[in-house]
Each structure stands twice: as C-alpha cells, then as structure tokens.
C-alpha cells in the first residue's frame, strides 16, 4: 500500500517563497548594477548570473533574457478572484482606493512588503525601484521599452476599471465612449498615488512618507492631478507619468 504523502508545512512553503523572491531580486539588482556601470549592451547573462551568485540556468528559470531583468517585466494584475471582488465591491467602496490596491498588487507581485506597514514596499523593493529609475532616466532606449510595456498594462487595467464602472453605474455603461473615458481617467488618478510613491523614493528625506499605506498616497496623488485638464476626446495616459520609468 502506497504511503500517503506527507503534508507540506505552511512555514516551509513560506521559506521557499522567500528564497525564490530573494533570488529573483538578487538577479534584478545585479543586472541593474552592471548595466549602470558598463552600459546595457556590455552586460551578459553570464556576468549577471555570476554577480548574483546563481548559475545561468537559474537565471533563465526567472527571466527569458537580460532585458526584463533590467527593464522590469510587465506588471501583472492579481488573481481573478481579487479582480472579481474589486468589480463587485459596489459604489459603497471607494473606487479610487480599490483600484489603488490593484495597482499596488500589480507592481509588487511576488515582492515582500513591510509587515509593519501593510501596503508598503520593503526596503529591497525600494532599492530596486530607485536603481531602475536612475538607469532608465540615463538610457532612452531602455525607457522606451519600459514605456511600451506600461502602455500594455494601461489597456489591461482600464478594461478592469470599465467592468467595475459598468456595475456601479448602469447609465454610464450604456455609453461605451463615456465609459472608456471615465475608466481611463479613474485609472490615471489612482496611478498618481503610485507615481507619487516612486518619486518620493528618490528623495531620502521623504522615503518614510513613501511608505505610507497606499490609500493615503492615492488621495494625495488625486489632489495633485485634480487640476490637470483633459484634452477633449483623449484620455490621459498612465505611461507618461513617473511609473513609466519606475
């Protein structure tokens, strides 16, 4: 008779996940550091692997090439259940804070947050964003790659917001053009909070402020962008803001 498999202890899963995240981050930090020192074209996967203390085979278990390790991968929305909860939350729940939580989950997927500050970035995530922003600012070709990926993410996120708005406001749902415009605007405003966080991370005196829970920053970001007029017929674009280089 075959013995039943031993149950997996939750703590063991947690340790394994921590190691996976630590390895992934070490690869990214090594890639960004080398690219900053030598230039993107002068860095190889073998060199990145050596600097991160992993084998090239391990590198390819995490990234298909050096580009996503350096530039950053396309953000991913959380699981479908989380999206469904956001869509079905109803007008009683703040739309801005709801989409803000989706954005936080998207840009920190697989990252270890600060347990003392729910919704906040860990120190190593901050370091990763700071170094990547500096590298992209100095390399227009890498910035263009990041910008293209953010355009894709913008479209995906806007569709989710449209689903929520359609449930919250049936009259708005009846007008596709107005619905699309509203979804783009709401996504842009929520995104301003993330942009504010990434900008603050560049300023040592304000990094603790950047660690505030997401909703506080979303409100601040909304206030900052409130006065910006929309071009008629053209919704704002997320990827033109600071996250395009985040």
N, C-alpha and C positions, 0 to 999 in steps of 0.2 A: 504494500500500500504506500503510495507516494505521500510524503510528509507535506503538510500544509506550509506554504511559505511563511517565513517569519514576518510579523507586521513591521512596517517601517516606522521608526520612531520619529515624531514630528521634529524633534531637535536636530536629528541627523539631516533631515531634509533642509532645515534652516541653515545648517553649517555648509551643506553642499551648495546651496544657493548663494550664500555669502562668498564662497570661494569662486564660484562662477562669475559673480559680479565683480569681485576684486581682480580676477584675471582679465576680464573684458576691459575694465577701466585702466589697468596697467598697460595694456596694449595701446589703448587710445592715447594715454598720456605720453607714452614713449614715442608713438608716431607723431604726435603734435610737437613734442620737444625736438625731435630730429629734423622735422620739416622746418621748424622755426630757425634752427641753427644752420642747416645746409641748403634749404630750398626743397620744395616738394619733389621736383624731378630728380634730385640727387639722393633720394632715400629709397631703399629697397625693403621688401618684406622680410628678407633675412636679417637686415640690420635692425628693423623694428622688433622682430622676434627676439633677437639677442639682447636688446636693451630692456625688453620686458621680461626677460628670463623665461621665455617659452620657446617651444620648437615651432618652425614654420607650419608644421601640420596642425598644431594647436591654434596658431594664428588663423588658419583657414577654417577652423571649426567655428570661429567667431565672426570673421569678415571675409567676403569673397575676394577683396583686393585691398590695397592700401588706401584707396580713395575714401570709402566710407569710414575707415578707422580715423582718418584725419579730418575730413569734412563733416562727418556726422551722418548717421543714417536718417532716412525719412521717419519722422515721428509716427508712432502708431497709437491709434485710439485704444482705450481699454477694452476689455472683453465685451461681447454683445449684451450680456446681462446688465452691465453698468450703463451702456448706452440706452438700453430699453428703460432702465429706471429713470434716466435723465429725461427721455422723451415723454414718459408717462407721469412725471412728477406733478404736472399741473401748474396753473398760474399762481397757486399759493406759494410755491417755492421760487425763490429768486432765480430768474433765468440767467442773469449775469454770473452769479456765484456757481450755478450748476455747470455752465459751460466752462467757467474758470477751473473747476475741479477736473473736468475732462482734459483741459489743456495741461494742467499740472501732471496728470497721469500720463499724458502723451509724451511730454518731454523728459519725464523722469522714470519711464517704464524700465523696470529692471534695475533701478538705482536704489541705494539705501538712503533713506531720509534720516532726519534727526528725530529720534523718538521723543525728545523733549519739546519739539515744536512740530506738531502734526501739520503736514502740508508744506514743510520747509525742506530745503535742499541740504544734504550733508556737505561737510567741508570738502570732500573729494569731488563731489559733483560741482560745487562752486569753482574749484580749481580747474576742472575740465572745461567749464564754460568760459572762464576768464582767459585761459590759454588759447582756446579755439577762436574766440572773438578777436584776440590780438593777431593771430595768424591770418584769419580771413580778411581782416582790415588791410593787411600788407600784401595780400595776394588776390588781385581782382579775378583771376581765373578760378580760384577756389571759391571765392564769394559767389561767382556766377553759378557754380554747381550747387551751392547751398541755396541760392535764390530759387533755382529751378525746382529743387525738392520741396521748398516751402510753398511754392505755387500749387504743387500737387496736394500737399497737406491741407492747404486752404480750401480747395474744392471739396475734399472729403469731409472736412469739418463742417463746412457750410451746409452740406446735404443733411447732416445730423441735426443741425440747428433748424433747418426747414421742417424736419419731422416734428420737432418739439413745437414750433410756432403753429404748425397746422393743427396740432391737438389743442393748443391753448386758445386759438382764435380762428373759428370756422370762417368768418368773413374774410380774414386775411388769406386763408387757404384757398379761397375761391379765385384769387388773383395771382397767377404764377409770377408775373413780373414784380409786383409789390412784395410778394413773399420772398423772392430771391434777394431783392434789395434789402429788406429788413434782416434777413439771415446774415448777409454779408456785413451789415452794419453792426449787428449784435456780436458777431464773431470778432470783428475788428476791435470793438470796445473792450471785450473781455480779454483779448490778446494784449491790450495796452498794459494790463497788470503784469503779465509775464514779461513784457518788454521792459517795464519799469524795474522789475527784479533784476534782470540781466544787466541793465545799465548801472544799477546800484552796486552790483558785484564788482564792477570795475573801479569803484571808489572805496578804498579801505575804511574810511570813516563811516561809510553807510552800509557796510556789509551786514551788520546786525539788523539793520532795518530791512534789508532784503530777505531776512529770514522770517519775517512776519508771516503768519498764516495767509494763504492765498486770498481769501475774500477781502482782507484789508487792502491788499495791493490792487485788486481789481477795482475797488471803489476809487482808489487814488488815480489809477490809470484812466478810469471813466471820466473823472473830473478833468484830468489833463487833456483828454481828447475831445471833450464835450463841445468846445468852441470851434473845432475844426469843421468847416462847411464841406458838404459833399458836392462833388461835381455832378450836375444833373445827368441822370442816366448811367452813371458809372460808380458802382460801389467801391469802397476803399479796398486796398489790397494789404493783407497781413504781411506779406513777404517784403514789403518795402520798409517795414519797421525794424527795430533792433533785433527781433528774433531771426530775421533773415541772416544775421551774422552771429547768431547765438550758438 
